[in-house]
Amino acid sequence: MEPEARRGLTRLVVPAALGVAVLWAVGPLIWTVLTSVKQPVDVFSLKVIPFLQFQPTLMHWQEELTSRGPELRGAMGTSTLVAVLSSLLALALATPAAYAVARLSNDRQKRFWWLWLISQRFLPPVVLLAPYFLMFKTLGLLDTPLALILVHAAMNAPFAALILQDLFADLPAELEEAARVDGASTWVAFHRVVLPVALPGLAAAAVLCMAFSWNEFLFALTLSYHHAVTMPVLIAGTEHTQGIQFWYVATRSLLALGPPAVLALVAQRWLVRGLTLGAVKG
């Protein structure tokens, strides 16, 4: 093939491939937005152009925010409480563990802890479902936010430790040595020297842990049924005797996207800096 023909084909194929990729990524969101403003009779049709093919309505939004408001606010509040507190608890557990592993001089011990952390992430959550259920039933914590906070913290702590371990390993040990020369103990050097430098990484790990907790469904469905319902469980509960009410699924899904989107925009600077900290050396 001639170079000119090859360049012409590239100009056609690359934009087409990018367009398909963008449509694949944004298509579900567009479908969700359109479904949330459609009449039930139009949901199962191929009408996609508002005001031309169908008349948009805010009826479903009004119902969600008024008659279904208490249920929605309860689920949103529970999800926020569980996500924030479980992320803080996960960081409290993961930060000293990651620092200790990063400062190990024995490579065999370091590999052992690496494998243990990775195994906790690859362990299928369904394996722990029955033990958690029986344990919290015995303790009287079923259908409480505390049960979800403990489970989500245990689930996210190894992930946070994996992120923070690389971060601490890239920090020069001379910072702590200088602090100890000035009379600081190991804990003081860690608290006043290492943590402020690692703050972007801590923020990035916290945001990711909150995202995982916000979207978690399996444990939230099993360990809660009335008082500790989260947004994923509420969205999954939009089934009626006539079938799934997709208009309410779409409305609740868009409402559930709000807090994580705002958090990502607010913490974008910290997130990018934390995830790239130590990626470039020299």
C-alpha positions as CSV (number, residue, x, y, z in Angstrom):
1,M,0.0,0.0,0.0
2,E,1.3,3.4,-0.9
3,P,2.3,5.7,1.9
4,E,-0.3,8.3,0.9
5,A,-3.1,5.7,0.8
6,R,-1.9,4.4,4.2
7,R,-2.1,7.8,5.7
8,G,-5.6,8.4,4.2
9,L,-6.8,5.1,5.7
10,T,-5.3,6.0,9.1
11,R,-7.2,9.3,9.0
12,L,-10.4,7.4,8.5
13,V,-9.8,4.4,10.9
14,V,-8.4,6.3,13.9
15,P,-11.3,8.8,14.3
16,A,-13.8,6.0,13.7
17,A,-12.2,3.8,16.3
18,L,-12.1,6.7,18.8
19,G,-15.7,7.5,18.1
20,V,-16.7,3.9,18.8
21,A,-14.6,3.9,22.0
22,V,-16.2,7.2,23.2
23,L,-19.7,5.9,22.4
24,W,-19.0,2.6,24.2
25,A,-17.9,4.6,27.3
26,V,-20.5,7.4,27.3
27,G,-23.4,5.3,25.8
28,P,-24.6,3.9,29.1
29,L,-24.6,7.3,30.7
30,I,-26.6,8.8,27.8
31,W,-29.1,5.9,28.0
32,T,-29.4,6.5,31.8
33,V,-30.1,10.3,31.3
34,L,-32.6,9.7,28.6
35,T,-34.4,6.9,30.5
36,S,-34.7,9.2,33.6
37,V,-36.7,11.7,31.6
38,K,-38.9,9.3,29.5
39,Q,-42.4,8.3,30.1
40,P,-42.7,4.6,31.0
41,V,-44.3,3.9,27.7
42,D,-41.2,5.3,25.9
43,V,-38.6,3.5,27.9
44,F,-38.6,0.4,25.8
45,S,-38.7,2.2,22.4
46,L,-35.8,3.4,20.3
47,K,-36.7,7.1,20.7
48,V,-33.5,8.9,21.6
49,I,-34.1,12.5,20.5
50,P,-36.0,14.6,23.1
51,F,-38.8,16.8,22.0
52,L,-38.7,15.2,18.5
53,Q,-39.2,11.5,19.2
54,F,-40.5,11.8,22.8
55,Q,-41.6,14.4,25.2
56,P,-39.2,14.5,28.2
57,T,-40.7,14.7,31.7
58,L,-39.3,15.3,35.2
59,M,-42.0,13.1,36.8
60,H,-39.6,10.4,38.0
61,W,-37.3,13.0,39.5
62,Q,-40.1,14.6,41.4
63,E,-41.3,11.3,42.8
64,E,-37.8,10.3,43.9
65,L,-37.2,13.6,45.6
66,T,-40.7,13.9,47.2
67,S,-42.6,10.7,47.9
68,R,-39.5,8.5,47.9
69,G,-37.4,11.2,49.5
70,P,-36.9,9.7,53.0
71,E,-35.9,6.4,51.6
72,L,-33.4,8.0,49.2
73,R,-32.0,10.3,51.9
74,G,-31.5,7.4,54.2
75,A,-29.6,5.3,51.6
76,M,-27.5,8.3,50.6
77,G,-26.7,9.1,54.2
78,T,-25.8,5.5,55.0
79,S,-23.6,5.2,51.9
80,T,-21.8,8.4,52.8
81,L,-21.3,7.4,56.4
82,V,-20.0,4.0,55.5
83,A,-17.7,5.2,52.7
84,V,-16.1,8.0,54.8
85,L,-15.6,6.1,58.1
86,S,-14.6,2.8,56.4
87,S,-12.0,4.7,54.3
88,L,-10.6,6.4,57.4
89,L,-10.4,3.1,59.3
90,A,-8.8,1.4,56.3
91,L,-6.1,4.2,56.1
92,A,-5.5,4.0,59.8
93,L,-4.8,0.2,59.4
94,A,-3.0,0.4,56.1
95,T,-0.7,3.4,56.7
96,P,1.5,1.9,59.5
97,A,1.5,-1.5,57.8
98,A,2.6,-0.1,54.5
99,Y,5.3,2.0,56.2
100,A,6.6,-1.1,58.1
101,V,6.7,-3.2,54.9
102,A,8.4,-0.4,52.9
103,R,11.2,-0.1,55.5
104,L,11.9,-3.9,55.8
105,S,15.4,-4.7,54.9
106,N,14.8,-8.4,54.6
107,D,13.7,-9.1,51.0
108,R,12.1,-12.4,52.0
109,Q,9.9,-10.8,54.6
110,K,9.0,-8.1,52.2
111,R,7.9,-10.6,49.6
112,F,5.9,-12.5,52.1
113,W,4.0,-9.4,53.1
114,W,3.5,-8.4,49.5
115,L,2.0,-11.8,48.7
116,W,-0.3,-11.6,51.8
117,L,-1.6,-8.2,50.8
118,I,-2.2,-9.3,47.2
119,S,-3.9,-12.4,48.4
120,Q,-6.4,-10.3,50.4
121,R,-7.4,-8.5,47.2
122,F,-7.7,-11.6,45.1
123,L,-9.7,-13.5,47.7
124,P,-13.3,-13.9,46.3
125,P,-15.6,-11.8,48.6
126,V,-18.3,-14.5,48.5
127,V,-16.0,-16.8,50.4
128,L,-16.3,-14.4,53.4
129,L,-20.0,-13.8,53.1
130,A,-21.3,-16.6,55.4
131,P,-18.6,-16.0,58.1
132,Y,-19.3,-12.3,58.2
133,F,-23.1,-12.9,58.3
134,L,-22.8,-15.4,61.2
135,M,-20.3,-13.2,63.1
136,F,-22.4,-10.0,62.9
137,K,-25.6,-12.0,63.7
138,T,-23.9,-13.3,66.9
139,L,-22.8,-9.7,67.8
140,G,-26.2,-8.2,67.0
141,L,-24.7,-5.9,64.3
142,L,-26.8,-7.1,61.3
143,D,-28.5,-4.2,59.5
144,T,-26.3,-1.6,61.1
145,P,-23.8,0.8,59.4
146,L,-21.1,-0.4,61.8
147,A,-21.1,-3.9,60.2
148,L,-20.6,-2.4,56.8
149,I,-17.9,0.0,58.0
150,L,-15.9,-2.9,59.5
151,V,-16.3,-5.1,56.4
152,H,-15.5,-2.3,53.9
153,A,-12.5,-1.3,56.0
154,A,-11.2,-4.9,56.1
155,M,-11.8,-5.1,52.3
156,N,-10.1,-1.9,51.4
157,A,-7.2,-1.8,53.9
158,P,-5.0,-4.2,51.8
159,F,-5.6,-2.2,48.7
160,A,-4.6,1.0,50.4
161,A,-1.5,-0.7,51.9
162,L,-0.4,-1.7,48.4
163,I,-0.7,1.9,47.2
164,L,1.0,3.4,50.2
165,Q,3.8,0.8,50.3
166,D,5.2,1.9,47.0
167,L,4.8,5.5,48.1
168,F,6.8,5.0,51.3
169,A,9.4,3.0,49.5
170,D,10.1,5.9,47.2
171,L,10.5,8.4,50.0
172,P,14.2,8.8,50.9
173,A,15.1,7.3,54.3
174,E,17.4,10.3,54.9
175,L,14.4,12.3,55.9
176,E,13.7,10.1,58.9
177,E,17.4,9.7,59.7
178,A,17.8,13.5,59.9
179,A,14.7,13.7,62.2
180,R,16.2,11.0,64.5
181,V,19.5,12.8,64.6
182,D,17.6,15.8,65.9
183,G,16.2,13.7,68.7
184,A,12.9,12.5,67.3
185,S,11.7,9.0,67.9
186,T,10.6,6.7,65.2
187,W,6.9,7.5,65.8
188,V,7.6,11.3,65.8
189,A,9.6,11.1,62.6
190,F,6.8,9.1,61.0
191,H,4.1,11.4,62.2
192,R,5.7,14.8,61.6
193,V,8.1,14.1,58.7
194,V,6.8,11.1,56.6
195,L,3.1,11.6,56.7
196,P,3.1,15.3,55.6
197,V,5.2,14.4,52.6
198,A,2.9,11.4,51.8
199,L,-0.3,13.4,52.2
200,P,-1.1,13.3,48.4
201,G,-0.8,9.6,48.4
202,L,-3.0,9.2,51.5
203,A,-5.6,11.4,49.8
204,A,-5.5,9.3,46.6
205,A,-5.8,6.1,48.6
206,A,-8.7,7.6,50.6
207,V,-10.6,8.6,47.5
208,L,-10.2,5.2,45.9
209,C,-11.3,3.4,49.1
210,M,-14.4,5.6,49.3
211,A,-15.2,4.8,45.7
212,F,-14.9,1.1,46.3
213,S,-17.0,1.4,49.4
214,W,-19.7,3.5,47.7
215,N,-20.1,0.9,44.9
216,E,-19.9,-2.2,47.0
217,F,-23.1,-4.3,46.6
218,L,-22.6,-7.9,47.8
219,F,-21.9,-7.3,51.5
220,A,-24.3,-4.4,51.6
221,L,-27.1,-6.6,50.3
222,T,-26.4,-9.5,52.6
223,L,-25.7,-7.6,55.9
224,S,-28.5,-5.0,55.6
225,Y,-32.2,-5.1,54.9
226,H,-33.9,-2.1,56.3
227,H,-32.0,0.4,58.5
228,A,-28.6,0.3,56.8
229,V,-29.5,0.1,53.1
230,T,-27.0,1.7,50.8
231,M,-27.4,3.3,47.4
232,P,-26.5,0.2,45.3
233,V,-29.0,-1.9,47.3
234,L,-31.6,0.8,46.9
235,I,-31.0,0.9,43.1
236,A,-31.3,-2.9,42.9
237,G,-34.6,-2.7,44.8
238,T,-36.5,-0.9,42.0
239,E,-38.3,-4.1,41.0
240,H,-42.1,-4.1,40.9
241,T,-44.7,-6.8,40.3
242,Q,-44.8,-5.7,36.7
243,G,-41.0,-6.0,36.3
244,I,-38.0,-3.7,36.8
245,Q,-38.8,0.0,36.8
246,F,-36.0,1.2,34.6
247,W,-36.9,4.9,35.0
248,Y,-36.4,4.7,38.7
249,V,-33.2,2.7,38.2
250,A,-31.9,5.5,35.9
251,T,-32.9,8.3,38.3
252,R,-31.4,6.7,41.3
253,S,-28.2,5.8,39.4
254,L,-27.7,9.4,38.4
255,L,-28.3,10.5,42.0
256,A,-25.8,8.0,43.2
257,L,-23.2,9.3,40.7
258,G,-23.4,12.8,42.2
259,P,-21.3,12.5,45.4
260,P,-18.4,10.4,43.8
261,A,-18.3,12.8,40.8
262,V,-18.1,15.9,43.1
263,L,-15.4,14.1,45.3
264,A,-13.4,13.3,42.2
265,L,-13.5,16.9,40.9
266,V,-12.6,18.3,44.3
267,A,-9.8,15.8,44.9
268,Q,-8.5,15.7,41.4
269,R,-5.3,17.5,42.1
270,W,-4.5,15.3,45.1
271,L,-5.6,12.2,43.2
272,V,-3.3,12.7,40.2
273,R,-0.4,13.8,42.4
274,G,-0.8,11.0,44.8
275,L,-1.0,8.3,42.2
276,T,2.0,9.6,40.2
277,L,4.2,10.4,43.3
278,G,7.5,8.6,42.9
279,A,6.7,7.5,39.3
280,V,9.5,9.7,37.9
281,K,12.9,9.6,39.5
282,G,16.0,11.5,38.8
